[in-house]
């Protein structure tokens, strides 16, 4: 794992990503590294963003989330993931 991934996750991504050298990890790789973050919110947000990119690496984190729980701070994002997955299976 890249030594700075934890700090990148906590800050919400790679600062200046538009000018990063080609050999640095892409956004999906940074999100995948956030799946092991100690903060639940970072793990779930990373898994949601990966799912919206059709990247299965966050599926295990999302399996434990209840999209039907409207009091969850992730309810609407999880609903977006469910919609995307539903649309992708009907195409």
Secondary structure, DSSP 8 states (H G I E B T S, - for coil): --TTHHHHHHHTS-TTGGG--TTS--HHHHHHHGGG-SSHHHHHHHHHHHHHTT-GGGHHHHHT--TT-TTSTTHHHHHHHHHHHHHHHH-
